[in-house]
Amino acid sequence: MSPAPSIHGDVAAGFGPVADAFRRNFTQHGEIGAAVAVYAGDQPLVDLWAGHRDRRREVAWERDTIVPVFSSSKGMSAFTIATAVSRGLLDYEQPVAGYWPEFAAHGKDRITVRQLIDHQAGLSGLDRIVKLGELADRDTLAALLAAQKPAWRPGTRHGYHALTLGLYQSELLRRVDPAGRGLGRFFAEEIAKPVDADLFIGLPASEPMDRIAELSATKGLDIARYELADIPVRIGAEVYAKRGLSYAALTNPRPGAPARATRREFLEVEWPGMNGVGNARALARVYGAAAGRTGALPISDAVLDALAAAETADDVPAEDLVLHTKSRYHLGFRKSRGSFRFGSDKRAYGTTGLGGSFGFADPATGLGFGYSMNRLGMAILDDVRSRKLREAVLRCAR
């Protein structure tokens, strides 16, 4: 058991158990540095941080520390698409090719916006290896994305578009936005700024690197100590063998080792849903604004109602072809389903990030939740540290 660190921040009356769970993550689950936040609309109920932002445990995690949250930023991308739908720039049920004609290649003419953002398009991998530096050439990248052939018949199955989804979303948004903005800039101006969310999709040159926590991979004895039950064996086997849908989806474009994601050359690229860098407070603020209907987000009530639907019209099988687990996606978010539960009921929606970060909205209670950390866990969906925090929040909310 590790010693308990000093916990910093504030907790509203009745939410003390969240602080207790946060402390136990350090003493029992190998946390190095982390933050957790819960917002009721625009009001903070939990805003805590502790530990260290470096692997040697010498530099303290501070209030404004940010860290790569990987696919937790997919939720921010989904809110950005929801904004475009609210403004009539996009329609979830219309074909992508209606906005982006070149996308129709290889029989993709009938893929709808909803099918694309719900990982049903069969575009989880790319036939050509794409290097990090190529992502900045938007026109060349757009041509490559449009020319990709689906790996399965679109609309019949789903498989996590881990690295490609944000690239498709950004190009689609660029096609319909009157200002021609990519998703990172659109998010910064239309969502992050009004909500005061300290999260970036494409790190500005003005942001100092010493704000960003170092990431630490789980290795050696710590795998058995903290992560053994969560290791995704089938995915690991495909990646090791360099074949299969998991390998194709998780290794191209080439991001480099996750623990090296704090390089400026990685973070400065606009790669939605993949290289977002922020903190728990930012996630909780955005999700809290959605769950609490504060009016800070430029998203209509009708679209917020759709995001919070308890039952969806999605009838594809629950088995994810890439992650080899049962899951459900809805309008760009994960829904609380099966063994992966979060929030109060089926209306809850959010996204998880590689290593354990998580953000979600709980419309039943009006709460937004965010968790960020720098020790990279090995679970695909439900990291034990996030789960313990969510369970504590739910007990307090009830």
Summary of the structure (lengths in Angstrom):
residues: 398
radius of gyration: 19.5
end to end distance: 30.5
largest distance: 58.0
contacts: 1448
relative contact order: 0.19
helix: 38%
strand: 17%
